[in-house]
Amino acid sequence: MVAEGLAGADDVVQRAWARLAMPPAEWECEGAPDGERFWVVGRIAAEIVWYNHIEEGFNRSPCRSERVIGEYRCNQSTFAELLARLPEAHEAERFAQDAPDDVVPACLREGGHIERRQTTYWDLVSRDGSPVRVHFAGVAERRFHGPTFDAVSLFDEHEVLAHHHEPSARVYASGMREVQEAAREALAAYLEGDPGLLRRRDEYVAGTRAQVDDGFGCILQGPESVAREVAEVLQKAGAAASVIAHAPPGARYRALVLGRSFIVASAFRFSARAASRTSR
Protein backbone atom coordinates (compact mmCIF):
# COMPACT_ATOMS: atom_id res chain seq x y z
CA MET A 1 0.00 0.00 0.00
CA VAL A 2 2.86 2.36 0.80
CA ALA A 3 4.66 1.53 -2.45
CA GLU A 4 1.45 1.97 -4.43
CA GLY A 5 0.82 5.39 -2.88
CA LEU A 6 4.38 6.51 -3.50
CA ALA A 7 4.34 5.34 -7.12
CA GLY A 8 1.99 8.14 -8.15
CA ALA A 9 3.52 10.88 -6.00
CA ASP A 10 5.64 13.79 -7.23
CA ASP A 11 9.39 13.39 -6.86
CA VAL A 12 9.47 16.13 -4.23
CA VAL A 13 6.84 14.27 -2.18
CA GLN A 14 8.72 10.98 -2.54
CA ARG A 15 11.89 12.66 -1.29
CA ALA A 16 9.97 14.15 1.64
CA TRP A 17 8.59 10.75 2.60
CA ALA A 18 12.05 9.18 2.37
CA ARG A 19 13.08 11.53 5.20
CA LEU A 20 10.02 10.60 7.28
CA ALA A 21 9.84 6.86 6.67
CA MET A 22 10.70 4.26 9.29
CA PRO A 23 11.26 0.51 8.85
CA PRO A 24 7.75 -1.00 9.25
CA ALA A 25 7.23 -2.39 12.75
CA GLU A 26 4.26 -3.48 14.86
CA TRP A 27 3.52 -1.23 17.83
CA GLU A 28 1.06 -1.33 20.67
CA CYS A 29 -1.63 1.35 20.73
CA GLU A 30 -3.31 3.05 23.67
CA GLY A 31 -7.08 2.63 23.51
CA ALA A 32 -7.01 0.02 20.73
CA PRO A 33 -9.75 -2.63 20.83
CA ASP A 34 -8.70 -6.05 22.15
CA GLY A 35 -5.07 -5.02 22.53
CA GLU A 36 -4.53 -4.92 18.76
CA ARG A 37 -1.09 -4.02 17.43
CA PHE A 38 -0.58 -1.92 14.29
CA TRP A 39 2.12 -1.35 11.68
CA VAL A 40 4.02 1.93 12.07
CA VAL A 41 5.66 3.19 8.86
CA GLY A 42 6.91 6.72 9.56
CA ARG A 43 7.21 9.75 11.82
CA ILE A 44 6.06 13.33 11.09
CA ALA A 45 7.32 15.73 13.77
CA ALA A 46 5.98 14.33 17.08
CA GLU A 47 3.43 12.06 15.39
CA ILE A 48 3.63 8.46 14.25
CA VAL A 49 2.22 7.35 10.88
CA TRP A 50 0.53 3.97 11.18
CA TYR A 51 -1.92 1.70 9.38
CA ASN A 52 -5.18 0.75 11.06
CA HIS A 53 -6.00 -2.64 9.56
CA ILE A 54 -9.39 -2.68 11.31
CA GLU A 55 -10.60 0.48 9.55
CA GLU A 56 -8.27 -0.01 6.56
CA GLY A 57 -6.71 3.44 6.64
CA PHE A 58 -3.55 5.38 7.50
CA ASN A 59 -3.48 7.57 10.60
CA ARG A 60 -1.26 10.00 12.49
CA SER A 61 -1.10 9.83 16.28
CA PRO A 62 1.20 11.15 19.02
CA CYS A 63 3.99 8.91 20.24
CA ARG A 64 3.77 8.69 24.03
CA SER A 65 6.63 6.22 24.54
CA GLU A 66 8.89 3.99 22.50
CA ARG A 67 6.94 1.52 20.35
CA VAL A 68 3.56 2.69 21.71
CA ILE A 69 1.08 4.66 19.58
CA GLY A 70 -0.34 7.29 21.92
CA GLU A 71 -3.92 7.48 20.62
CA TYR A 72 -6.18 5.11 18.71
CA ARG A 73 -7.63 6.72 15.56
CA CYS A 74 -9.85 5.31 12.84
CA ASN A 75 -9.34 7.39 9.69
CA GLN A 76 -9.78 5.50 6.44
CA SER A 77 -7.29 7.54 4.42
CA THR A 78 -5.25 5.87 1.71
CA PHE A 79 -1.50 6.38 1.78
CA ALA A 80 -1.78 8.60 -1.31
CA GLU A 81 -4.25 10.82 0.58
CA LEU A 82 -1.87 11.03 3.52
CA LEU A 83 0.96 12.08 1.19
CA ALA A 84 -1.28 14.71 -0.39
CA ARG A 85 -1.52 16.46 2.98
CA LEU A 86 2.24 16.90 3.34
CA PRO A 87 3.51 20.52 3.06
CA GLU A 88 5.57 19.54 0.01
CA ALA A 89 2.41 18.36 -1.77
CA HIS A 90 0.58 21.62 -1.01
CA GLU A 91 3.56 23.62 -2.25
CA ALA A 92 3.59 21.66 -5.51
CA GLU A 93 -0.08 22.50 -6.12
CA ARG A 94 0.32 26.19 -5.28
CA PHE A 95 2.13 26.97 -8.55
CA ALA A 96 -0.99 26.21 -10.59
CA GLN A 97 -3.30 27.97 -8.14
CA ASP A 98 -1.30 31.20 -8.04
CA ALA A 99 -1.60 32.05 -11.75
CA PRO A 100 -3.86 29.61 -13.65
CA ASP A 101 -3.94 29.69 -17.45
CA ASP A 102 -7.03 29.92 -19.63
CA VAL A 103 -5.48 28.78 -22.90
CA VAL A 104 -3.31 25.89 -24.03
CA PRO A 105 0.10 26.79 -25.54
CA ALA A 106 -0.11 26.93 -29.31
CA CYS A 107 2.67 24.36 -29.75
CA LEU A 108 0.50 21.64 -28.16
CA ARG A 109 -2.59 22.15 -30.25
CA GLU A 110 -1.32 19.94 -33.07
CA GLY A 111 -0.56 17.01 -30.78
CA GLY A 112 2.41 15.35 -29.14
CA HIS A 113 3.04 12.84 -26.37
CA ILE A 114 2.89 12.57 -22.59
CA GLU A 115 6.42 11.98 -21.40
CA ARG A 116 5.96 11.76 -17.63
CA ARG A 117 3.06 11.77 -15.16
CA GLN A 118 3.26 13.09 -11.60
CA THR A 119 0.68 13.95 -8.93
CA THR A 120 0.62 17.69 -9.62
CA TYR A 121 2.01 17.90 -13.16
CA TRP A 122 2.46 16.02 -16.42
CA ASP A 123 5.40 16.58 -18.74
CA LEU A 124 4.34 16.92 -22.38
CA VAL A 125 6.30 17.15 -25.61
CA SER A 126 4.64 18.77 -28.60
CA ARG A 127 4.82 17.28 -32.07
CA ASP A 128 7.54 19.78 -32.99
CA GLY A 129 9.60 18.73 -29.93
CA SER A 130 8.78 21.61 -27.57
CA PRO A 131 8.79 20.41 -23.93
CA VAL A 132 5.93 21.78 -21.78
CA ARG A 133 4.93 21.04 -18.21
CA VAL A 134 1.23 21.28 -17.30
CA HIS A 135 0.71 21.87 -13.58
CA PHE A 136 -2.68 21.25 -11.95
CA ALA A 137 -4.28 21.86 -8.57
CA GLY A 138 -7.39 20.46 -6.93
CA VAL A 139 -7.41 17.27 -8.98
CA ALA A 140 -10.72 15.40 -9.01
CA GLU A 141 -9.83 12.76 -11.60
CA ARG A 142 -7.10 11.62 -14.01
CA ARG A 143 -7.27 9.11 -16.85
CA PHE A 144 -4.37 7.96 -18.98
CA HIS A 145 -5.11 6.10 -22.22
CA GLY A 146 -1.66 6.11 -23.80
CA PRO A 147 1.20 8.55 -24.35
CA THR A 148 0.26 10.10 -27.71
CA PHE A 149 -2.43 12.71 -28.37
CA ASP A 150 -3.56 14.47 -31.54
CA ALA A 151 -4.70 17.67 -29.82
CA VAL A 152 -5.03 19.33 -26.41
CA SER A 153 -7.98 21.42 -25.27
CA LEU A 154 -9.04 23.04 -21.98
CA PHE A 155 -12.78 22.95 -21.22
CA ASP A 156 -15.14 24.50 -18.70
CA GLU A 157 -17.95 22.26 -19.99
CA HIS A 158 -17.34 18.80 -21.41
CA GLU A 159 -18.90 15.35 -21.23
CA VAL A 160 -16.25 14.20 -18.72
CA LEU A 161 -17.30 17.06 -16.42
CA ALA A 162 -20.95 15.98 -16.25
CA HIS A 163 -19.96 13.43 -13.59
CA HIS A 164 -18.83 16.32 -11.37
CA HIS A 165 -21.02 19.27 -12.42
CA GLU A 166 -24.45 17.64 -12.76
CA PRO A 167 -26.70 16.77 -9.82
CA SER A 168 -26.37 13.10 -8.91
CA ALA A 169 -29.42 10.85 -9.15
CA ARG A 170 -30.36 7.22 -8.61
CA VAL A 171 -32.65 5.04 -10.69
CA TYR A 172 -34.90 2.68 -8.78
CA ALA A 173 -36.77 0.09 -10.82
CA SER A 174 -39.46 -2.48 -10.07
CA GLY A 175 -41.58 -4.92 -12.02
CA MET A 176 -38.56 -6.16 -13.95
CA ARG A 177 -39.10 -9.82 -13.12
CA GLU A 178 -42.05 -9.90 -15.48
CA VAL A 179 -40.01 -8.25 -18.26
CA GLN A 180 -36.52 -9.58 -17.49
CA GLU A 181 -35.60 -10.49 -21.04
CA ALA A 182 -36.87 -7.20 -22.43
CA ALA A 183 -35.03 -5.25 -19.70
CA ARG A 184 -31.76 -7.10 -20.35
CA GLU A 185 -32.04 -6.55 -24.09
CA ALA A 186 -32.90 -2.88 -23.65
CA LEU A 187 -29.93 -2.24 -21.36
CA ALA A 188 -27.60 -4.18 -23.67
CA ALA A 189 -28.78 -2.12 -26.65
CA TYR A 190 -28.23 1.05 -24.63
CA LEU A 191 -24.64 0.03 -23.90
CA GLU A 192 -23.99 -1.06 -27.48
CA GLY A 193 -25.19 2.34 -28.66
CA ASP A 194 -22.49 4.10 -26.64
CA PRO A 195 -21.27 7.03 -28.76
CA GLY A 196 -17.65 6.23 -27.79
CA LEU A 197 -17.00 9.30 -25.70
CA LEU A 198 -14.33 9.51 -22.99
CA ARG A 199 -16.66 8.41 -20.19
CA ARG A 200 -18.49 5.27 -21.28
CA ARG A 201 -22.07 4.39 -20.39
CA ASP A 202 -21.04 1.08 -18.83
CA GLU A 203 -19.30 2.97 -16.01
CA TYR A 204 -22.78 3.57 -14.63
CA VAL A 205 -24.87 0.74 -16.06
CA ALA A 206 -22.52 -2.25 -15.76
CA GLY A 207 -23.32 -4.55 -12.86
CA THR A 208 -27.12 -4.26 -13.09
CA ARG A 209 -27.76 -7.94 -13.91
CA ALA A 210 -28.43 -8.85 -10.26
CA GLN A 211 -31.08 -6.14 -9.89
CA VAL A 212 -32.73 -7.19 -13.15
CA ASP A 213 -32.74 -10.83 -12.00
CA ASP A 214 -34.22 -9.83 -8.62
CA GLY A 215 -36.83 -7.74 -10.39
CA PHE A 216 -36.23 -4.55 -8.42
CA GLY A 217 -33.59 -2.34 -6.85
CA CYS A 218 -31.26 0.58 -7.46
CA ILE A 219 -30.06 0.25 -11.03
CA LEU A 220 -27.47 2.99 -10.97
CA GLN A 221 -26.23 6.18 -9.40
CA GLY A 222 -24.75 8.84 -11.67
CA PRO A 223 -25.31 12.17 -13.38
CA GLU A 224 -28.96 13.12 -13.65
CA SER A 225 -28.85 13.07 -17.46
CA VAL A 226 -27.62 9.46 -17.49
CA ALA A 227 -30.17 8.46 -14.85
CA ARG A 228 -33.02 9.85 -16.96
CA GLU A 229 -31.77 8.02 -20.06
CA VAL A 230 -31.61 4.67 -18.25
CA ALA A 231 -35.00 5.18 -16.60
CA GLU A 232 -36.51 5.79 -20.04
CA VAL A 233 -34.83 2.64 -21.41
CA LEU A 234 -36.36 0.53 -18.62
CA GLN A 235 -39.77 2.13 -18.92
CA LYS A 236 -39.88 1.34 -22.65
CA ALA A 237 -39.03 -2.27 -21.76
CA GLY A 238 -42.11 -2.40 -19.54
CA ALA A 239 -40.56 -1.88 -16.09
CA ALA A 240 -41.41 0.86 -13.63
CA ALA A 241 -38.45 3.21 -13.10
CA SER A 242 -38.08 6.35 -11.00
CA VAL A 243 -35.31 8.95 -10.93
CA ILE A 244 -34.59 10.07 -7.37
CA ALA A 245 -32.32 13.02 -6.61
CA HIS A 246 -29.24 11.92 -4.67
CA ALA A 247 -26.83 14.86 -4.32
CA PRO A 248 -26.52 18.45 -5.58
CA PRO A 249 -23.84 19.44 -8.09
CA GLY A 250 -20.29 19.33 -6.80
CA ALA A 251 -17.46 21.83 -7.11
CA ARG A 252 -16.77 23.40 -10.49
CA TYR A 253 -13.79 22.01 -12.37
CA ARG A 254 -12.07 22.32 -15.72
CA ALA A 255 -11.03 19.46 -17.98
CA LEU A 256 -7.76 19.22 -19.88
CA VAL A 257 -8.33 16.68 -22.65
CA LEU A 258 -5.30 15.17 -24.39
CA GLY A 259 -6.68 12.82 -27.03
CA ARG A 260 -8.39 10.12 -24.96
CA SER A 261 -6.54 11.01 -21.77
CA PHE A 262 -7.83 13.73 -19.49
CA ILE A 263 -7.36 15.54 -16.18
CA VAL A 264 -10.20 17.11 -14.20
CA ALA A 265 -8.92 19.78 -11.80
CA SER A 266 -9.72 23.23 -10.45
CA ALA A 267 -6.74 25.02 -12.05
CA PHE A 268 -4.10 24.45 -14.75
CA ARG A 269 -0.87 26.26 -15.56
CA PHE A 270 1.59 25.63 -18.38
CA SER A 271 5.32 26.29 -18.25
CA ALA A 272 8.20 25.72 -20.64
CA ARG A 273 10.87 23.30 -19.45
CA ALA A 274 14.22 22.01 -20.55
CA ALA A 275 14.17 19.03 -22.90
CA SER A 276 14.91 15.73 -21.17
CA ARG A 277 17.15 13.02 -22.49
CA THR A 278 14.17 10.75 -22.99
CA SER A 279 12.23 13.18 -25.21
CA ARG A 280 11.38 11.66 -28.55
C-alpha positions, -999 to +999 in steps of 0.1 A: +000+000+000+029+024+008+047+015-024+014+020-044+008+054-029+044+065-035+043+053-071+020+081-082+035+109-060+056+138-072+094+134-069+095+161-042+068+143-022+087+110-025+119+127-013+100+142+016+086+108+026+121+092+024+131+115+052+100+106+073+098+069+067+107+043+093+113+005+088+078-010+092+072-024+127+043-035+149+035-012+178+011-013+207-016+013+207-033+031+237-071+026+235-070+000+207-097-026+208-087-061+221-051-050+225-045-049+188-011-040+174-006-019+143+021-014+117+040+019+121+057+032+089+069+067+096+072+097+118+061+133+111+073+157+138+060+143+171+034+121+154+036+085+142+022+073+109+005+040+112-019+017+094-052+007+111-060-026+096-094-027+113-106+005+096-083+000+066-067+034+066-036+054+075-035+076+106-013+100+125-011+098+163+012+112+190+040+089+202+038+087+240+066+062+245+089+040+225+069+015+204+036+027+217+011+047+196-003+073+219-039+075+206-062+051+187-076+067+156-098+053+128-093+074+097-098+055+064-073+075+044-052+059+017-015+064+018-018+086-013-043+108+006-019+110+035+010+121+012-013+147-004-015+165+030+022+169+033+035+205+031+056+195+000+024+184-018+006+216-010+036+236-023+036+217-055-001+225-061+003+262-053+021+270-085-010+262-106-033+280-081-013+312-080-016+320-118-039+296-137-039+297-175-070+299-196-055+288-229-033+259-240+001+268-255-001+269-293+027+244-298+005+216-282-026+222-303-013+199-331-006+170-308+024+154-291+030+128-264+029+126-226+064+120-214+060+118-176+031+118-152+033+131-116+007+139-089+006+177-096+020+179-132+025+160-164+054+166-187+043+169-224+063+171-256+046+188-286+048+173-321+075+198-330+096+187-299+088+216-276+088+204-239+059+218-218+049+210-182+012+213-173+007+219-136-027+213-120-043+219-086-074+205-069-074+173-090-107+154-090-098+128-116-071+116-140-073+091-169-044+080-190-051+061-222-017+061-238+012+085-244+003+101-277-024+127-284-036+145-315-047+177-298-050+193-264-080+214-253-090+230-220-128+230-212-151+245-187-179+223-200-173+188-214-189+153-212-163+142-187-173+171-164-209+160-163-200+134-136-188+163-114-210+193-124-245+176-128-267+168-098-264+131-089-294+109-091-304+072-086-326+050-107-349+027-088-368+001-108-395-025-101-416-049-120-386-062-140-391-098-131-420-099-155-400-083-183-365-096-175-356-105-210-369-072-224-350-052-197-318-071-204-320-066-241-329-029-237-299-022-214-276-042-237-288-021-266-282+011-246-246+000-239-240-011-275-252+023-287-225+041-266-213+070-288-177+062-278-170+093-257-143+095-230-167+084-202-185+053-213-221+044-204-210+011-188-193+030-160-228+036-146-249+007-161-225-023-158-233-046-129-271-043-131-278-079-139-284-089-103-311-061-099-327-072-131-327-108-120-342-098-086-368-077-104-362-045-084-336-023-069-313+006-075-301+002-110-275+030-110-262+062-094-248+088-117-253+122-134-290+131-137-288+131-175-276+095-175-302+085-148-330+098-170-318+080-201-316+047-182-350+052-166-365+058-200-348+026-214-364+005-186-398+021-189-399+013-227-390-023-218-421-024-195-406-019-161-414+009-136-384+032-131-381+063-110-353+089-109-346+101-074-323+130-066-292+119-047-268+149-043-265+184-056-238+194-081-203+193-068-175+218-071-168+234-105-138+220-124-121+223-157-110+195-180-078+192-199-083+167-226-053+152-244-067+128-270-084+101-250-065+110-218-078+137-195-074+155-162-102+171-142-089+198-118-097+232-105-067+250-121-041+244-147-009+263-156+016+256-184+053+263-182+082+257-206+109+233-195+142+220-205+142+190-229+149+157-212+172+130-225+142+107-230+122+132-252+114+117-286 
